[in-house]
Every structure is written in C-alpha cells, then in structure tokens.
Amino acid sequence: MIAFIFAIVGAALGARTAHRRKGTRLDMLQYAAGYGIAFGLIGLFVGIIIARMTL
C-alpha cells in the first residue's frame, strides 16, 4: 500500500514538474511515469524496511 501511495504522489509531482517547465501533454505523461516508477520503488523499499522492523 505504501508503494502505491508513493507512486501516485510521484506521478503527480512528475506531471507538475513537466507542466512548470512548459512541457506538452506527452512530456507530462513521461515525467509522471518516470517519477511514479522511481517513487514507487522507494515506497517498496520503505515498506520492506517497515515490515522487517515490525517482525
């Protein structure tokens, strides 16, 4: 669940970054995908760390 939330937040930040840089719609989609994947991976590792610490 944490990874999913991180991915959604990352996608929103990526789209916002591309919009600020005057990017087209395709630029916003590409940034959203890239940031979403990166943040999702970070969230995955955070979730694994939290799970390991609670056991």
C-alpha positions as CSV (number, residue, x, y, z in Angstrom):
1,M,0.0,0.0,0.0
2,I,2.8,2.4,0.8
3,A,4.4,1.8,-2.6
4,F,1.1,2.6,-4.3
5,I,0.7,5.9,-2.4
6,F,4.3,6.8,-3.2
7,A,3.8,6.1,-6.9
8,I,0.7,8.2,-7.1
9,V,2.4,11.1,-5.3
10,G,5.5,10.7,-7.6
11,A,3.3,10.7,-10.7
12,A,1.6,13.9,-9.5
13,L,5.0,15.6,-8.8
14,G,6.3,14.5,-12.2
15,A,3.4,15.9,-14.1
16,R,3.6,19.1,-12.1
17,T,7.3,19.4,-12.9
18,A,6.8,19.0,-16.6
19,H,3.9,21.5,-16.5
20,R,6.1,24.1,-14.8
21,R,8.8,23.6,-17.5
22,K,6.2,24.3,-20.2
23,G,6.1,20.7,-21.4
24,T,3.5,19.3,-23.7
25,R,1.0,16.6,-22.6
26,L,3.3,13.8,-23.7
27,D,6.1,15.4,-21.6
28,M,3.8,15.4,-18.6
29,L,2.9,11.8,-19.2
30,Q,6.6,10.8,-19.5
31,Y,7.6,12.7,-16.3
32,A,4.6,11.2,-14.4
33,A,5.6,7.7,-15.5
34,G,9.3,8.2,-14.6
35,Y,8.6,9.8,-11.2
36,G,5.9,7.3,-10.5
37,I,8.2,4.4,-11.0
38,A,11.0,6.0,-9.0
39,F,8.8,6.9,-6.1
40,G,7.1,3.5,-6.2
41,L,10.4,1.7,-5.9
42,I,11.4,4.0,-3.0
43,G,8.0,3.2,-1.4
44,L,8.5,-0.5,-1.9
45,F,11.8,-0.4,0.0
46,V,10.3,1.7,2.7
47,G,7.5,-0.9,3.1
48,I,10.0,-3.7,3.2
49,I,12.0,-1.9,5.9
50,I,8.9,-1.2,8.0
51,A,7.8,-4.9,7.6
52,R,11.2,-6.1,8.7
53,M,11.3,-3.8,11.7
54,T,7.9,-4.9,13.0
55,L,8.7,-8.6,12.9
